[in-house]
Amino acid sequence: MARGEVWNQIDTLFRVGVFKIVEARLFVAQDDAKPLPKAFRMLVSIRVLGVEVDGGTASNNFAVEDGKVCVPIDVATFSGKLDGAITGWEGVKANGSGAGSASWADAEYVRYTLAALGKITIPVAAIFAIVPGIGSILRALLSALPGEQVAFTLGTVAVDVPIHRTNGKVTLPPRAVVPAWWS
């Protein structure tokens, strides 16, 4: 019985030209000791200009199940939050049909949608102090941000996480890494 990361993805949420200003790193981990409907947790880690601003801590992960989610962002001089919801949480058979709550034992995937809106205050002066070698073009673009706030939308549609089994029993995939954020 163990926990391990089973899915991850990086989404660019706000871009100015070729510069990635805000990115979300999404991670899903599974506890193979729990029944499938309660076995998954997700971490959304926000990065601004490549710097992690939410700490990726255990307090920022949440259960994968239908309902509202909120990820606070309050690290150093960045502040804000990501509010959203998980919908359509279900087990899915290989042919794509929903397994439904009575048939989780037959599920080969879990599927859901995470949709969220966020707003981060970006302390432009602090960024310039932290990253002195920032290019003049990026400096001008950041200085043009209205009120130093960036609003963004995080939408992940139909996330499919495969369920691994050994002799019919739910297990973690080979080489699954134990996530430090799920204590």
Backbone hydrogen bonds, N-H to C=O, Kabsch-Sander energy under -0.5 kcal/mol:
donor,donor_aa,acceptor,acceptor_aa,energy
4,G,30,Q,-1.9
5,E,177,V,-2.8
6,V,28,V,-2.9
7,W,28,V,-1.4
9,Q,26,L,-2.0
11,D,24,A,-2.8
13,L,11,D,-0.6
13,L,22,V,-2.6
14,F,22,V,-1.8
16,V,19,F,-2.4
17,G,15,R,-0.5
19,F,16,V,-2.2
21,I,14,F,-2.1
21,I,19,F,-0.8
22,V,14,F,-1.9
23,E,47,R,-2.8
24,A,11,D,-2.9
25,R,45,S,-3.1
26,L,9,Q,-3.2
26,L,24,A,-0.6
27,F,43,L,-2.4
28,V,7,W,-2.7
29,A,41,R,-2.7
30,Q,4,G,-2.6
31,D,39,A,-2.6
32,D,2,A,-2.3
32,D,30,Q,-0.7
34,K,31,D,-1.6
38,K,35,P,-2.2
39,A,36,L,-1.4
41,R,29,A,-2.2
42,M,62,F,-2.9
43,L,27,F,-2.5
44,V,60,N,-0.8
45,S,25,R,-3.0
45,S,43,L,-0.6
46,I,44,V,-0.5
47,R,23,E,-2.9
48,V,51,V,-2.6
49,L,21,I,-2.5
51,V,48,V,-2.2
52,E,50,G,-0.5
53,V,46,I,-2.5
54,D,46,I,-0.7
57,T,54,D,-0.8
60,N,57,T,-1.8
61,N,58,A,-1.3
62,F,42,M,-2.3
64,V,40,F,-2.2
65,E,63,A,-1.0
67,G,86,I,-2.3
69,V,84,G,-2.4
71,V,82,L,-2.7
73,I,80,G,-2.3
74,D,72,P,-0.5
75,V,78,F,-0.8
78,F,75,V,-2.5
79,S,121,T,-0.9
80,G,73,I,-1.6
81,K,119,K,-1.4
82,L,71,V,-2.1
83,D,81,K,-0.5
83,D,117,L,-2.8
84,G,69,V,-2.4
85,A,115,A,-2.2
86,I,67,G,-3.0
87,T,113,T,-2.4
90,E,111,R,-2.0
92,V,109,Y,-3.1
93,K,97,S,-2.8
96,G,93,K,-2.5
99,A,91,G,-4.3
100,G,91,G,-0.7
103,S,100,G,-1.3
104,W,101,S,-0.6
106,D,103,S,-2.0
107,A,104,W,-1.1
108,E,92,V,-2.9
109,Y,92,V,-1.9
110,V,161,V,-2.0
111,R,90,E,-2.7
112,Y,159,V,-1.3
113,T,87,T,-2.5
114,L,156,T,-1.7
115,A,85,A,-2.0
115,A,113,T,-0.5
116,A,154,L,-3.2
117,L,83,D,-2.9
118,G,152,F,-2.9
119,K,81,K,-1.7
120,I,150,V,-2.5
121,T,79,S,-3.2
122,I,120,I,-0.7
122,I,148,E,-3.9
124,V,122,I,-1.6
127,I,123,P,-2.3
128,F,124,V,-2.3
129,A,125,A,-1.7
130,I,126,A,-2.3
131,V,127,I,-3.1
134,I,131,V,-1.5
139,R,135,G,-2.5
140,A,136,S,-2.1
141,L,137,I,-2.3
142,L,138,L,-2.8
143,S,139,R,-2.2
144,A,140,A,-1.0
145,L,142,L,-1.5
147,G,145,L,-0.6
148,E,145,L,-1.2
149,Q,146,P,-1.6
150,V,120,I,-2.7
152,F,118,G,-2.4
154,L,116,A,-3.1
155,G,153,T,-0.6
156,T,114,L,-2.9
157,V,155,G,-0.5
159,V,112,Y,-2.8
161,V,110,V,-2.6
161,V,159,V,-0.5
163,I,108,E,-2.7
164,H,162,P,-0.5
164,H,171,T,-0.7
166,T,169,K,-2.7
169,K,166,T,-2.0
171,T,164,H,-2.8
176,A,173,P,-1.5
182,W,179,P,-1.3
183,S,181,W,-0.7
